[in-house]
Amino acid sequence: MPARLRERAVNPPADPAVPKDAATIVVVRDGEQGIEAYLMRRQTSMAFAAGMYVFPGGGLAAADVELPTPWFGPDAADWGRRFRCDPDLARGLVVAAVRETFEETGILLAGPDGDTVVADTSGAEMQAAREALEAGELAFADFLNREGLVLRADLLGAWAHWITPAFEPRRYDTRFFVAALPEGQQVGTMSREADRADWAPLSAVLRAVEAGEAAMMPPTVTACREVSAFTAGTVLAAAAERTIHTVLPALVVVDGEPYLETDLGGPA
């Protein structure tokens, strides 16, 4: 276990950082070896989760909450009930999840109406929009209005809620969503935050993590393990049946060694 964890287990911060709201989507598809998810390895220069494999996602932007977003599907009150939070925050989380996923992968959970979804996001205009969104030069609501699109909230499912442990200097209050890759869409250029990205069978991902060949934070590993039991066609139905529990890992000492303990079955 890293020395920093030993130090923080003995001397926890007196004033923990306030977690920032964030959202991420486990985007899946079916492959020859079973269900696959799109995973990105964060650059080693990143301040948070450097070198870790993660799902597309990121922090909530003010515009995600403040601007009215063209929308189809479960409303903010429904999402608030699923994640047990204020409807305005819930709406912002859905917007942030879809926006960040589009920025980082080119996958766009939106369409002209509630019956269709964008089939191709590889064009120059879409790629330019991804860059403008990532640079903060364009709000997602404005992008959707400009393109005549609505966010397809019905294509997402609520999956989990994790909060970064109190000892970390950077903390996030993250809601996890699941979604199947829309038919016809393909991943675009890789995010600048990543040095590697690809579709990976979750069965193989879990073996690689167990063997120490891939690094993942506990929330990502847990999501991979849980989602691996389903298919791209059944994961949304599975999400609808889940009860979302807030997981806040705690740093504990067991036999003189520090461990991250969750309420999901012991040390992580």
C-alpha positions in Angstrom: 0.0 0.0 0.0 1.5 3.5 -0.9 3.2 5.3 1.9 0.8 8.2 1.5 -2.1 6.0 2.6 -0.2 5.0 5.7 0.5 8.6 6.5 -3.1 9.7 5.9 -4.5 6.7 7.9 -2.5 7.9 10.9 -3.0 11.6 10.3 -6.3 12.2 8.5 -7.0 15.7 7.2 -8.7 17.9 9.7 -10.5 19.8 7.0 -11.3 17.4 4.0 -11.8 19.0 0.6 -15.4 19.5 -0.5 -16.3 16.9 -3.2 -17.2 18.4 -6.6 -20.2 17.0 -8.4 -19.4 14.8 -11.4 -20.9 12.2 -13.7 -19.7 9.3 -15.8 -21.2 6.8 -18.2 -20.4 3.2 -18.6 -21.0 3.0 -22.4 -21.3 -0.7 -23.5 -21.8 -2.8 -26.5 -21.9 -6.5 -27.1 -18.7 -8.2 -28.5 -17.4 -11.7 -29.3 -16.2 -12.1 -25.7 -19.4 -10.7 -24.1 -20.3 -7.2 -23.0 -17.6 -4.6 -23.7 -17.2 -1.1 -22.2 -15.3 1.9 -23.6 -12.4 2.7 -21.3 -9.7 5.4 -21.3 -6.4 5.4 -19.5 -5.7 8.8 -18.1 -2.5 10.6 -18.8 0.1 10.1 -16.1 0.4 13.9 -15.9 -3.2 14.3 -14.7 -3.7 15.6 -11.1 -6.5 13.0 -10.4 -6.5 9.3 -11.2 -3.3 9.5 -13.2 -2.6 6.3 -15.2 -6.0 4.8 -14.2 -8.5 3.3 -16.6 -11.8 5.2 -16.4 -15.1 5.6 -18.1 -16.0 8.8 -20.0 -17.1 11.6 -17.7 -16.1 14.7 -15.7 -17.2 17.5 -13.5 -20.5 19.4 -13.6 -20.3 22.8 -15.4 -22.5 25.7 -14.4 -24.2 25.8 -17.8 -25.2 22.1 -17.3 -27.5 23.3 -14.5 -28.4 26.8 -15.5 -29.3 26.5 -19.2 -32.5 24.9 -20.3 -31.5 21.8 -22.3 -33.7 20.2 -25.1 -34.7 17.0 -23.5 -36.6 13.7 -24.0 -37.2 11.0 -21.5 -37.4 10.8 -17.6 -37.5 14.4 -16.2 -35.3 16.0 -13.6 -37.6 14.9 -10.8 -37.4 11.3 -11.8 -33.6 11.4 -11.9 -33.6 13.2 -8.5 -35.5 10.4 -7.0 -33.2 7.8 -8.5 -30.1 9.5 -7.2 -31.7 11.0 -4.1 -30.7 14.5 -4.9 -32.3 17.9 -5.9 -34.0 17.8 -9.3 -31.9 20.7 -10.6 -28.7 18.9 -9.6 -30.0 15.7 -11.2 -30.8 17.4 -14.5 -27.3 18.9 -14.5 -25.7 15.5 -13.8 -27.5 14.0 -16.8 -26.4 16.9 -19.0 -22.8 16.6 -17.7 -22.7 12.9 -18.3 -23.9 13.2 -21.9 -21.8 16.2 -22.6 -18.6 14.8 -21.2 -19.1 11.5 -23.1 -19.5 13.4 -26.3 -16.5 15.6 -25.6 -14.2 12.6 -24.8 -15.5 10.0 -27.2 -17.7 11.4 -29.9 -20.6 9.2 -28.7 -23.7 11.4 -28.6 -26.8 10.3 -26.7 -29.1 12.7 -28.6 -31.3 12.8 -31.6 -33.7 15.0 -33.6 -36.6 13.6 -31.5 -37.5 11.0 -28.9 -37.6 8.2 -31.5 -34.3 8.7 -33.2 -30.6 9.1 -32.3 -27.8 10.7 -34.2 -26.3 8.0 -36.4 -22.9 9.5 -37.3 -20.9 12.0 -35.3 -17.7 11.7 -37.3 -18.2 14.8 -39.5 -16.0 17.9 -39.2 -18.7 20.1 -37.6 -19.3 17.5 -34.9 -15.6 17.2 -34.2 -15.3 21.0 -34.0 -18.2 21.1 -31.5 -16.4 18.5 -29.3 -13.4 20.7 -29.2 -15.4 23.9 -28.5 -17.3 22.1 -25.7 -14.1 20.8 -24.1 -12.6 24.3 -24.2 -15.6 25.8 -22.5 -16.4 27.9 -25.6 -19.8 26.3 -26.2 -22.5 25.2 -23.9 -24.1 21.8 -24.5 -27.6 23.3 -24.5 -26.6 25.8 -27.2 -25.0 23.0 -29.2 -28.1 20.9 -29.1 -30.3 23.8 -30.0 -28.0 24.7 -32.9 -28.2 21.2 -34.3 -31.9 20.7 -33.7 -31.3 17.9 -31.3 -32.8 16.7 -27.9 -30.8 15.0 -25.2 -32.1 11.3 -25.0 -32.4 10.9 -21.2 -34.3 7.7 -21.9 -31.1 6.1 -23.2 -29.4 6.3 -19.8 -29.8 4.3 -16.7 -28.8 5.3 -13.1 -26.2 2.8 -11.8 -24.2 4.0 -8.8 -23.1 6.8 -6.6 -19.5 7.1 -5.2 -17.8 9.9 -3.2 -14.0 10.1 -3.1 -12.6 9.3 0.3 -12.0 12.2 2.7 -8.2 11.9 2.8 -7.8 12.7 -1.0 -6.9 16.3 -1.8 -9.1 16.2 -4.9 -12.6 14.8 -4.3 -15.6 14.1 -6.5 -19.2 13.2 -5.8 -19.8 11.1 -8.8 -23.0 9.5 -10.2 -22.5 6.6 -12.5 -24.8 6.0 -15.5 -25.0 3.2 -18.0 -25.9 3.4 -21.7 -25.6 1.2 -24.8 -23.7 2.5 -27.8 -26.2 4.0 -30.3 -26.5 2.0 -33.5 -24.3 3.4 -36.2 -22.1 5.5 -34.0 -18.4 5.0 -33.6 -15.9 6.5 -31.3 -14.1 9.6 -32.6 -10.6 11.0 -31.8 -9.3 10.2 -28.4 -9.6 12.7 -25.6 -6.4 14.7 -24.8 -6.8 13.6 -21.2 -6.1 10.0 -22.2 -3.0 8.2 -23.6 -4.9 5.0 -24.5 -8.6 4.2 -25.1 -10.5 1.3 -26.6 -13.5 -1.1 -26.2 -12.6 -3.9 -23.9 -14.5 -7.1 -22.9 -15.3 -6.6 -19.2 -14.3 -10.2 -18.4 -10.8 -9.5 -19.8 -10.7 -6.2 -18.0 -11.4 -7.8 -14.6 -8.7 -10.4 -15.2 -6.2 -7.7 -16.1 -7.0 -5.8 -12.9 -6.7 -8.9 -10.8 -3.4 -9.7 -12.3 -2.1 -6.2 -11.7 -1.8 -5.5 -15.5 -4.3 -2.6 -15.4 -4.9 0.1 -12.7 -8.4 1.1 -11.7 -10.0 2.8 -8.8 -12.5 0.8 -6.7 -15.6 2.5 -8.2 -14.5 1.6 -11.8 -13.7 -2.0 -10.9 -17.0 -2.4 -9.1 -19.0 -1.0 -12.0 -17.1 -3.3 -14.4 -17.9 -6.3 -12.2 -21.6 -5.5 -11.9 -22.2 -4.5 -15.5 -20.4 -7.7 -16.7 -23.4 -9.7 -15.7 -25.6 -8.2 -18.4 -25.7 -7.5 -22.1 -26.0 -4.2 -24.0 -29.6 -5.1 -24.5 -30.4 -5.8 -20.9 -28.3 -3.3 -18.9 -30.9 -0.5 -19.0 -33.6 -2.8 -17.6 -31.1 -3.9 -14.9 -30.4 -0.3 -14.0 -34.1 0.4 -13.6 -34.2 -2.3 -10.9 -31.3 -1.0 -8.9 -31.4 0.9 -5.6 -28.7 3.5 -5.6 -26.6 3.6 -2.4 -24.1 6.3 -1.7 -20.6 4.7 -1.2 -18.0 6.7 0.7 -14.9 4.6 1.2 -13.1 5.0 4.5 -9.4 4.5 5.2 -9.0 1.9 8.0 -6.0 0.1 9.4 -6.1 -3.8 9.4 -3.2 -5.7 11.0 -1.1 -2.5 10.8 -1.9 -1.9 7.1 -4.2 0.8 5.6 -7.1 -0.3 3.4 -10.0 1.4 1.7 -13.2 0.0 3.2 -16.6 0.3 1.6 -20.0 -1.0 2.5 -19.9 -3.3 -0.5 -18.0 -6.1 1.2 -14.9 -5.0 3.0 -11.5 -3.5 1.9 -11.2 -2.3 -1.7 
